[in-house]
């Protein structure tokens, strides 16, 4: 089971390959992005994550996957199809 983006913390980000310092900073930035607006759609939140450039090219791929799948944790693939990556 994938955690929703609000449940992702430093521990998960470290397990995905970040240092504790990087994980703490990314967790703070994610929380800021998720708390900045009322999100009706995961696509809106993903757009915000991308617009704020929270994920860096040097972050391990596992971090990118963790954040992406956490944003879309409750996405119903059976009725909506695969979640978009580029929006």
N, C-alpha and C positions, 0 to 999 in steps of 0.2 A: 504494500500500500504506500502510495506516494503522499508525503506530507504536503499540506497546502502552504503557500508562500508565507503566511503568517506564523507557521509553525517551524519554519527553517531557522536554525540558529547557528551560533558559532561552531558547535560540535559537528553538525552536518557539513558545514563549509570546510572545516579542517579535514574531515574524512574525505572530502572531495578533492583535497590537494592544496588548500591555502594554508599559509602560516596563521598562527593565532591572531597576529596583528592585522593581517589582510582580511581574515574572516570577521573580526570585530568591526572593522571599517565597512565591509560590504554588508554585514547584518544591519548596521546603523543606516546605511544608505537605502537598503531595501525597506526597512521599517518606515523611513521618511517617505519613500515613494508610495508605499501602501497606505499610509495614514494621511496623505496629502489631499485625497479626494474620496468621495464615495464611489466605489467601483461597482458598476452593474454588470460589466462583462470582463472576462479575463483578457480578451483582446485589447481592451483599453489599458489594462494594467501592463500587459506585455509591451504595448506601444510606449508607455511611460518608462519602463525599464530600459528600452532601447533608446528612447529620446534622451534620457539622462546618462546614457553610456555607462551603466553600472557594471556591465561585463566588459572586461578588458581582453585584448587579444592574447596577452600573456597568461591569463587565467587558464588553468587546466580545463580541458574539454568537459570533464566531469562536473565542474562548477557550472558551466553553461547549461549542461543537461539538467542538473539539479534545480536551478532557478527556473528554467523553461517548464519542466514537468511540474514543478510546484505551483507555478502560476496557473497552469491548466489542470490542476489536480482533480477538479470536479467537472471537467469538460466531458460531455456525453458524446463519445465518438460514434455510437450507434445511431444517433439522430442528427448530429451536427457534422460528422465527418472528422477528419484529422484537424487538430488545432493549427491555425496559421503560424508560421514562423516569421514571415515578413508581412508587415502591415503598413 
